[in-house]
Amino acid sequence: MSALPHCPACDADYTYEDGAMFVCPMCGHEWAQSGDDAASSAEDSRDIRDAHGNVLIDGDTITVIKDLKIKGSSQVVKVGTRVKNIRLVDGDHDIDCKIDGIGAMKLKSEFVKKA
């Protein structure tokens, strides 16, 4: 007897675990495990903070707190540069934005503060 739940879409009892998700092979339905550990770990992994510990969200305005040299160019992003409408992404550089006069950039959250 399986301790896994039945599929909420088709009520099949052939579900299996795939990471933090349950999957039904009969209908292809996927759903999150109802445990509090899975929900909290998913939220914590997406939590991106600035240099002062403030939580950043998509659409925020940020300010650069350190001169940042741009690889392959002689340009520099100066201290105090304000960047509007940021987008958070996964990876080493977790902020995707467009800086006036420079163009599209990826920044690390440790070099910015929320404006």
C-alpha positions as CSV (number, residue, x, y, z in Angstrom):
1,M,0.0,0.0,0.0
2,S,1.4,3.4,-1.0
3,A,1.5,6.3,1.4
4,L,1.4,8.8,-1.5
5,P,-1.8,10.7,-2.1
6,H,-4.2,10.1,-5.0
7,C,-4.2,12.4,-7.9
8,P,-6.5,15.3,-7.4
9,A,-7.3,15.5,-11.1
10,C,-8.2,11.9,-12.0
11,D,-8.1,10.1,-8.6
12,A,-5.5,7.6,-9.8
13,D,-3.3,6.0,-7.1
14,Y,-0.2,5.6,-9.2
15,T,1.4,8.9,-8.1
16,Y,5.1,9.3,-7.5
17,E,7.5,11.9,-6.1
18,D,9.7,14.1,-8.3
19,G,11.7,16.4,-6.1
20,A,9.3,18.6,-4.2
21,M,6.3,17.7,-6.5
22,F,3.9,14.8,-6.9
23,V,3.3,13.5,-10.4
24,C,0.4,11.4,-11.8
25,P,1.6,9.2,-14.8
26,M,-2.0,8.6,-15.8
27,C,-3.1,12.2,-16.6
28,G,0.3,14.0,-16.3
29,H,-1.0,16.3,-13.5
30,E,1.7,17.7,-11.2
31,W,1.2,19.4,-7.8
32,A,3.2,20.5,-4.8
33,Q,3.6,18.5,-1.7
34,S,1.4,19.8,1.0
35,G,4.1,19.8,3.7
36,D,5.2,23.1,5.2
37,D,8.9,22.2,4.6
38,A,8.5,22.1,0.8
39,A,6.6,25.4,0.7
40,S,9.0,27.3,2.9
41,S,12.1,26.0,1.1
42,A,10.7,27.1,-2.2
43,E,10.0,30.6,-0.9
44,D,13.5,30.9,0.7
45,S,15.3,29.9,-2.5
46,R,13.6,32.8,-4.4
47,D,14.3,35.4,-1.6
48,I,16.8,37.9,-3.1
49,R,18.1,40.7,-0.8
50,D,20.1,43.8,-1.5
51,A,23.4,44.8,0.3
52,H,21.4,46.1,3.4
53,G,19.2,43.0,3.7
54,N,16.0,44.5,2.1
55,V,14.0,42.0,0.0
56,L,13.9,42.9,-3.7
57,I,11.0,42.2,-6.0
58,D,10.4,42.6,-9.7
59,G,9.8,46.2,-10.7
60,D,11.8,47.8,-7.8
61,T,14.1,50.8,-8.3
62,I,17.6,50.2,-7.0
63,T,20.8,52.3,-6.6
64,V,24.3,51.1,-7.3
65,I,26.5,51.3,-4.1
66,K,29.9,50.7,-5.7
67,D,31.7,51.6,-9.0
68,L,31.2,48.6,-11.3
69,K,33.6,48.0,-14.2
70,I,32.0,46.5,-17.3
71,K,33.9,43.5,-18.7
72,G,35.2,44.1,-22.2
73,S,34.5,47.8,-22.1
74,S,36.1,51.0,-20.7
75,Q,32.7,52.1,-19.3
76,V,31.9,52.1,-15.6
77,V,28.6,52.1,-13.8
78,K,29.1,54.9,-11.2
79,V,28.1,54.9,-7.5
80,G,24.6,56.3,-7.1
81,T,23.3,55.2,-10.5
82,R,19.5,54.6,-10.2
83,V,18.1,51.7,-12.1
84,K,14.3,51.4,-12.5
85,N,12.1,48.4,-13.2
86,I,14.5,45.5,-12.3
87,R,13.7,41.9,-13.0
88,L,14.9,39.1,-10.8
89,V,16.4,36.0,-12.4
90,D,18.1,32.8,-11.1
91,G,21.9,32.6,-11.3
92,D,25.0,34.2,-10.1
93,H,24.0,37.7,-11.3
94,D,20.4,37.8,-10.0
95,I,19.2,41.2,-11.3
96,D,18.4,41.8,-15.0
97,C,18.0,45.5,-15.9
98,K,18.6,48.2,-18.4
99,I,20.9,51.1,-17.4
100,D,20.5,54.4,-19.3
101,G,23.5,55.2,-21.4
102,I,24.9,51.6,-21.1
103,G,22.1,49.2,-22.0
104,A,21.1,45.8,-20.8
105,M,23.0,44.5,-17.8
106,K,23.0,41.8,-15.2
107,L,23.9,42.8,-11.7
108,K,24.6,41.1,-8.4
109,S,22.3,42.0,-5.6
110,E,25.2,42.6,-3.2
111,F,26.2,45.7,-5.1
112,V,22.9,47.5,-5.0
113,K,20.5,49.0,-2.4
114,K,16.7,49.4,-2.7
115,A,15.8,53.0,-3.5
